[in-house]
Amino acid sequence: MSAGRRRALAAYGLLVPGALYLALFYAWPTVQMFAISLQEGSLERGYALTWHWATYGQVLTKFDTQLLRSVTYGLIVTLVTLAVGYPLAYAIAFRGGRWKNALLFMVILPFFVSFLIRTLSWKFILADEGFLLGTMKSFGLLSEQFRLLATPVAVVSGMIYNFLPFMALPLYVALEKIDRSLIEAAEDLYANRALAFWKVTLPLSLPGVFAGSLLTFIPSVGDFINASLLGSVNTTMIGNVIQTEMLTNNDYPEGAALSFILMAAILVGVAVYAKVLGTEELTG
């Protein structure tokens, strides 16, 4: 056996543990969940695989509002975190200097606290008589009837706070990898800073934009904690519906069908997004 073939086999061998892990803990549960989505029955009578495809149409009609709301919230969160995270990552990468590590630590600092506790803290911050709204009401800046809790603003605000690091960190990695000499070359060719950013920095940072968008959009669309703690019945997301169907109503086929519809919608959205950005920019 040639040395090249041995190196190729060794490389593929390194993939075996990860492939087995994914097959055992992702692929097989996904197949099982798909089978559950095509079952009929009840918890009392038991469920049987009948290839009942009509469940997908039923849940789409029944929960179309929650599905659309989840995608809308996910898009808003992704766009806002991108608008906030890009300048933040840019400042750390290009202007951080000796404070770069400290600033990065501040970005990841929320991860040292439980996701649930962080979301609950927003419930106190946005409370009707909390230190934020309560103070503003005491100075007459807001009416006594004004409230943020149990509104879409509260849910989206909590999601933006929780998912901002998922956007900022990939952006920072992409910006940090940019060769500064390329920007200097653009300026030497009489490009001002704005033009150099538009023609050099932004295109080279697109892999970070793509990765950060995925890491933000996917969990935000499926999130249910923020909607549960900061929202109301009018802000219910598809994750809340799946949780209720699975754990409260014990309607496993509907919960599984909703999960696959959500997965399919995300995959289509990601494919379109990658096509818009261009695969050559993402792999360059």
CORRA-V535057 format. One record per pair of residues at least 12 apart in sequence whose ideal C-beta (glycine too) atoms are under 10 Angstrom apart, sorted by the first residue. I is the first residue (numbers start at 1). J is the second residue. Records with the same first field share a line. If there is no record, write none. Layout:
I=J ; J
//
This chain:
30=259 ; 260 ; 263
32=256
33=252 ; 255 ; 256 ; 257 ; 259 ; 260 ; 263
34=256 ; 257 ; 259 ; 260 ; 263
35=47 ; 49 ; 51 ; 253 ; 256
36=49 ; 55 ; 246 ; 252 ; 253 ; 254 ; 255 ; 256 ; 257 ; 259 ; 260
37=49 ; 52 ; 53 ; 55 ; 56 ; 59 ; 252 ; 253 ; 254 ; 255 ; 256 ; 257 ; 258 ; 259 ; 260 ; 261
38=50 ; 51 ; 52 ; 53 ; 54 ; 55 ; 56 ; 253 ; 256 ; 257
39=51 ; 52 ; 55 ; 252 ; 253 ; 256 ; 257
40=52 ; 54 ; 55 ; 253
41=251 ; 252 ; 253
42=250 ; 251 ; 252
43=249 ; 250 ; 251 ; 252
44=250
47=250 ; 251 ; 252 ; 253
49=253
50=253
52=253 ; 257
53=257
54=257
55=251 ; 253 ; 254 ; 256 ; 257 ; 258
56=253 ; 254 ; 257 ; 258 ; 260 ; 261 ; 264
57=257
58=253 ; 254 ; 257
59=238 ; 241 ; 242 ; 245 ; 251 ; 253 ; 254 ; 255 ; 256 ; 257 ; 258 ; 259 ; 260 ; 261
60=257 ; 258 ; 261
62=241 ; 254 ; 258
63=236 ; 238 ; 241 ; 242 ; 245 ; 254 ; 257 ; 258 ; 261
64=238
65=234 ; 236 ; 238 ; 241
66=227 ; 235 ; 236 ; 237 ; 238 ; 239 ; 240 ; 241 ; 242 ; 258
67=221 ; 237 ; 238 ; 241 ; 258 ; 261 ; 262 ; 265
68=238 ; 265
69=152 ; 155 ; 221 ; 227 ; 234 ; 235 ; 236 ; 237 ; 238
70=220 ; 221 ; 222 ; 223 ; 224 ; 227 ; 236 ; 237 ; 238 ; 239 ; 240 ; 241 ; 262 ; 265
71=217 ; 220 ; 221 ; 237 ; 238 ; 262 ; 265 ; 266 ; 269
72=152 ; 156 ; 221 ; 237
73=152 ; 155 ; 156 ; 159 ; 160 ; 220 ; 221 ; 223 ; 226 ; 227 ; 231 ; 235 ; 237 ; 238
74=156 ; 159 ; 163 ; 216 ; 217 ; 218 ; 219 ; 220 ; 221 ; 222 ; 223 ; 237 ; 238 ; 265 ; 266 ; 269
75=213 ; 217 ; 220 ; 221 ; 269
76=152 ; 156 ; 159 ; 160 ; 220
77=155 ; 156 ; 157 ; 158 ; 159 ; 160 ; 161 ; 162 ; 163 ; 164 ; 166 ; 167 ; 216 ; 217 ; 219 ; 220 ; 221 ; 223 ; 226
78=159 ; 160 ; 163 ; 166 ; 167 ; 212 ; 213 ; 214 ; 215 ; 216 ; 217 ; 218 ; 220 ; 221 ; 273
79=160 ; 213 ; 216 ; 217
80=156 ; 157 ; 159 ; 160 ; 163 ; 164 ; 167 ; 216
81=159 ; 160 ; 161 ; 162 ; 163 ; 164 ; 165 ; 166 ; 167 ; 168 ; 171 ; 212 ; 213 ; 215 ; 216 ; 217 ; 220
82=164 ; 167 ; 168 ; 171 ; 209 ; 212 ; 213 ; 216 ; 217
83=167
84=160 ; 164 ; 167 ; 168
85=107 ; 160 ; 163 ; 164 ; 165 ; 166 ; 167 ; 168 ; 169 ; 170 ; 171 ; 172 ; 208 ; 209 ; 212 ; 216
86=167 ; 168 ; 171 ; 172 ; 175 ; 202 ; 205 ; 208 ; 209 ; 212
87=168 ; 171
88=103 ; 106 ; 107 ; 164 ; 165 ; 167 ; 168 ; 171 ; 172
89=103 ; 104 ; 107 ; 167 ; 168 ; 169 ; 170 ; 171 ; 172 ; 173 ; 174 ; 175 ; 176 ; 205 ; 208 ; 212
90=171 ; 172 ; 175 ; 197 ; 201 ; 205
91=103 ; 172 ; 175
92=104 ; 106 ; 107 ; 168 ; 171 ; 172 ; 175 ; 176
93=171 ; 172 ; 173 ; 174 ; 175 ; 176 ; 177 ; 178 ; 201 ; 205 ; 208
94=175 ; 176 ; 178 ; 180 ; 183 ; 201
96=172 ; 176
100=172 ; 176
103=172
104=165 ; 168 ; 169 ; 172 ; 176
106=165
107=164 ; 165 ; 168 ; 169 ; 172
108=165 ; 168 ; 169
109=165
110=161 ; 162 ; 164 ; 165
111=165 ; 166
115=162 ; 223 ; 225 ; 226
116=225 ; 229
118=158 ; 161 ; 162 ; 225 ; 226
119=155 ; 158 ; 159 ; 161 ; 162 ; 223 ; 225 ; 226 ; 228 ; 229 ; 230
120=158 ; 225 ; 229 ; 230
121=158 ; 161
122=148 ; 149 ; 154 ; 155 ; 157 ; 158 ; 159 ; 161 ; 162 ; 226 ; 229 ; 230
123=149 ; 154 ; 158 ; 226 ; 229 ; 230
124=149
125=148 ; 149 ; 154 ; 157 ; 158 ; 161 ; 230
126=147 ; 148 ; 149 ; 150 ; 151 ; 153 ; 154 ; 157 ; 158 ; 230
127=147 ; 148 ; 149
128=144 ; 145 ; 146 ; 147 ; 148 ; 149 ; 150
129=144 ; 147
130=148 ; 149
132=148
133=146 ; 147 ; 148 ; 149
148=230
149=229 ; 230 ; 231 ; 232
150=230 ; 231 ; 232 ; 233 ; 234 ; 235
151=230 ; 231 ; 232 ; 234 ; 235
152=227 ; 230 ; 231 ; 232 ; 234 ; 235
153=230 ; 231 ; 235
154=226 ; 227 ; 229 ; 230 ; 231 ; 232 ; 235
155=223 ; 225 ; 226 ; 227 ; 228 ; 229 ; 230 ; 231 ; 232 ; 234 ; 235 ; 236 ; 237
156=220 ; 226 ; 227 ; 230 ; 231 ; 235
157=226 ; 230
158=223 ; 225 ; 226 ; 227 ; 229 ; 230 ; 231
159=216 ; 219 ; 220 ; 221 ; 223 ; 225 ; 226 ; 227 ; 230 ; 237
160=216 ; 220 ; 226
161=226
162=216 ; 219 ; 220 ; 223 ; 225 ; 226
163=212 ; 215 ; 216 ; 217 ; 218 ; 219 ; 220 ; 223 ; 226
164=212 ; 216
165=212 ; 215 ; 216
166=211 ; 212 ; 213 ; 214 ; 215 ; 216 ; 217 ; 218 ; 219 ; 220
167=208 ; 209 ; 211 ; 212 ; 213 ; 214 ; 215 ; 216 ; 217
168=208 ; 212 ; 216
169=208 ; 211 ; 212 ; 215
170=205 ; 207 ; 208 ; 209 ; 210 ; 211 ; 212 ; 213 ; 214 ; 215 ; 216
171=205 ; 207 ; 208 ; 209 ; 211 ; 212 ; 213
172=205 ; 208 ; 212
173=205 ; 207 ; 208 ; 211 ; 212
174=201 ; 204 ; 205 ; 206 ; 207 ; 208 ; 209 ; 210 ; 211 ; 212
175=201 ; 202 ; 204 ; 205 ; 208
176=205 ; 208
177=204 ; 205 ; 207 ; 208
178=200 ; 201 ; 203 ; 204 ; 205 ; 208
179=200 ; 204
182=196 ; 199 ; 200 ; 201 ; 204
183=196 ; 197 ; 199 ; 200 ; 201 ; 204
184=196 ; 200
185=200
186=198 ; 199 ; 200 ; 201
187=200
203=277 ; 278 ; 281 ; 284
204=281 ; 284
205=281
206=277 ; 278 ; 280 ; 281 ; 282 ; 284
207=277 ; 281 ; 282 ; 283 ; 284
209=273 ; 277 ; 281 ; 282
210=270 ; 273 ; 274 ; 276 ; 277 ; 278 ; 279 ; 281 ; 282
211=282
213=269 ; 270 ; 273 ; 274 ; 277
214=266 ; 269 ; 270 ; 273 ; 274
217=266 ; 269 ; 270 ; 273
218=262 ; 263 ; 266 ; 267 ; 269 ; 270
219=239
220=237 ; 239
221=237 ; 238 ; 239 ; 262 ; 265 ; 266 ; 269
222=237 ; 238 ; 239 ; 242 ; 259 ; 262 ; 263 ; 266
223=237 ; 238 ; 239 ; 240
224=236 ; 237 ; 238 ; 239 ; 240 ; 241 ; 242 ; 243 ; 244
225=237 ; 239 ; 240 ; 243
226=239 ; 240
227=239 ; 240
228=240 ; 243
238=258 ; 259 ; 261 ; 262 ; 265
239=258 ; 259 ; 262
241=254 ; 255 ; 258 ; 262
242=254 ; 255 ; 256 ; 257 ; 258 ; 259 ; 261 ; 262
243=255
245=257 ; 258 ; 259
246=258 ; 259
//
